[in-house]
Amino acid sequence: MNTVTIVLLLLAVVVISIIIVVFSQMRERARIERARRVTSLEDAYNRAFRIYDELPGQYLTRDIKLLLLHRMEEVCQHLQQERTELPVKNWLAQVNENKQKVLDGTDEHPKVIIDSPEKSNYIKELLQNLFKLVESLHKSGKIDAATAKSNLRHVLFTIHKTHADLFVFQARDHVRQGQLRKAIHSYHLAATEIGKSQGNEMAARAVANFKERIRELEQELASGQKTRTAEQQGRLDKEWDTFLHDDDWKKKADYDH
């Protein structure tokens, strides 16, 4: 075997070794990139599911529910393409079942009484995550500008409403205990909090209702006589509790205004 042949053989070995190393590195990079995609998709599904599953019913509208379910469905479809070991098939079946319930109006999301700062802050965190999700869907072109604006305005209003709900709960408790001055103060705090949603007609309506209630309590404090029966007050309390689901008001409200 002459020198030229030996050199060529060595060169061939080097080239083959380089090809093997490059191929191995490419496979490893592809594996890492796939793992990142799967992790990112799994996180996206879990974020949307957490909002849908844990946000109390009084903060979820039909449109928000469908938006979250559509997001989960989209993520599941991407995960199926990745052929992961995650229970994507079960997730997708549950998403489709929940979507049908929402469309039929038979889905159940329990309402939660906001009776502590901890609950208020926890729900606020969920709503802030929802706000970020809607923003990201708009930036990625998955929802149009009008849909994004409508939902963002609504979510921003509900973020303020979480704190207002706590103040309303405290105000009602003060009224039951006959502490009218404290009740008036709590209603003032509720009006201030909900008033932060400037330009929102639902917020303006809520502020007007709070101011009316404050005037009544001030009259009651001055006269010593109740301005409303327990039944009348119960109806007003229910109106606030179902505020976001008042279909008659929704027809009047223009979120895109």
N, C-alpha and C positions, 0 to 999 in steps of 0.2 A: 504494500500500500504506500503510494507516494505521498509527498507532503501536501500536494494540492487536494488530494482526496480526503486526507485527515482534516485539513482546514475546512473543507466543505461540510464534512460530517459534524465537526464541532459547531460550525455556523448554523447548521440545520438544527442541532440540539438546542442552541441558544434561542433561535427563532421560535421553535416549538415550545420551549419553556416560557418565553415571553408571552406567546399566544395563550398558553394555559393559565398563566398568572393574570393576564388581562381579562380573560373569559371568567375566571373565578371572581375577580374583583367586580366585574359587571354583574354577575349573578348575585353577589353579596349586596351590591348597591340596590339592585332590583328588589331583593328580599327585604332590605331595610326600608326602602321606599314604599313597598306594599304594606309592610307592618305599620308604617306611619299613616298611610291612607286609611287602613282599617281602624287604627286607634282614633284617628280624627273623626271618621264616620260614626264609630261607636259612641264617642263623646257627644257628637251632634245629636244622635238619637236620644241619648240619656238626658241631655239638656232639655230637648223638646218634650220628652216624656215626663220629666220632673215637673215642668211648668204645667202641663196638661193634667197630671195626676194630683199635684199637691196644691195648686191654686184654688182657693175656695170658690164655690159656685157663684157667689155674688159678683165676682170679678171677671168671669168668663162669659163672653157673648158667643152667639152661634158662629159668627164669622171668625172670632179668635180660635175657637175650638177647631174649626175646619182648617184654618191656616196651620195650626200645630200638627194636626193629623196628616195633612198633606206633606208637611216637612218630614215627619217620621216615615211616611210611605216612600218618599223620594230617597231618603237615606237607606232604607231597607233594600230598595231596588239596586242601589250602588253596591251595597254589601253583598247582595246575591251575585253580582258580577265578579266580586273578589273571591267568591267560594270559600268563605271563612267557616270556622267551626262554631260561630255564634248562632244562637237559636233564632236566626233571622226569619225563618218560615213562620214560627210561632208569633214573633213580633208583628209581622205583616198581617197575619190572620186577625190578631187583636186590634190592629189599627183599622182594618176594614170593618170589623164588627162595631167598633166605637164610632166610626164615620157614619155607618148606617143608622145607629142609634141617634146621633146628632141630627141627621137629616129627618128622622122620624119624630124627633122631639122626645125620645124616651131615655136619653142618657141621664145619668144621675151624678151630680157634683154637689156634695153637701156644703151648706153654708156654714161659715164659722163666725162666731161672735168675737169681735176684736175687743178683748177686755184687758189687754196688757200691752205694755210697750214692746215686749219680746215678740208677741204675735204680730204686732204692727210692723216691726222691723223685718221679721222673717218674710212676711207677705210682700213687703216693699222690695226685698231682695229678688223674689221671684218675678215681680213685675218689671224690675230693672233688667233682669235677664231676658224677659219677653221683649222689652223695648229694644235691646241690643240685637235680638234675633230678627225682629221686623226690619231693623236698619240694615242688617247684613243681607237679608233676602232682597231688599230693594237695591242695594249696591251691586249685588250679583245678577240683577235682572230677572229674578224669579217672581217678583211681584211688581206691578206698575206703580207709578208715582202716586196716583189717586188712592189706590188701595193702601199704600204705605202711609200716606199722610193721614188717612182716616183712622187707621189702626194706631199709629203713633200718638195722635191726638187723644184717642180714647185711653190708651195705656197711661199716658202722662196724667190724665184726669184721675184714673183709678189709683195711681201712686199717691196723689194728694188725698184721695178719698180714704186710703188706709189709715192715715193719721186722723182724718176727720171722724172716721168710724170710732176710733178710740175715745175721742173727746165727746162724741154723742153718747157712747156707752156710759162714760163718767157723768155726763149731764143728767141722763135718765136716772142713774143711781142716786145722784144728789137730790133730784126731785122726789124720788120715793122716800128719801130720808128727811124731806122738808128743808133741805139746805139750798134755798133758792138762789142766794147770791153766788154760791159755788157753781150751781147749774148754769146761771147766766154767763159766768166766766168761761165755763167749758164750751158753751154754745158760741161764744165770741171766738174762742180758739179754733173751733170747727169751721166757722165762717172764714176766718183768716186763712186757714190751711187750704180749704177748697177754693178760695178766691185766687190762689196762686195759678190756677188754670185760666189765665186771662184769654178772653176771646172765645171761650167754650160756653155754649148756651146752657148746657146741663149744669155747669158750675155756677153760672149766673142764677139759674133757677134755685139751686141748692142754697146759695147765699141769701136769696130773698126769703126762702122758707126759714132759715136760721134766724134772720132778723125779725121775722114775724113772731117766731117762738120767743125770742128775747123780749120783745115788747109785751107779749102776754105774761111772761114771768115777772116782768117789772111791774105790770099792773096788779098782778096777784100779790106781789110783795108789798105794794103800797096799800091795797085794799084788804088784804087778808082773805080774799075769796078766790076760789079757783075759777079760771076763765074757760076751762074745758072739763068735760066729764072724762072718766077713765077710758070709756069706750072711744070717745073722740080722739084722745091722745094715742090710744092703741092703734087706731087707723093711721094716724100720722107717722107713728113709729114704723109701722109696716110699710108705708109709702117710701120712707128713707131706706129701709132694708132691701126693698125690691127696686130701688131707684134705677139701676143699670138695666133692668129687665122690663121697664115700663114701655110696652109696645106703642101705646098712644103717644108718649113723649118722643120716642125714637122717630116716629113719622114726622114730627115737627123739627127735630134737631137736625142740623146740617153740619156734619163733622168736617166737611171740606170747605166750609165757609171761610 
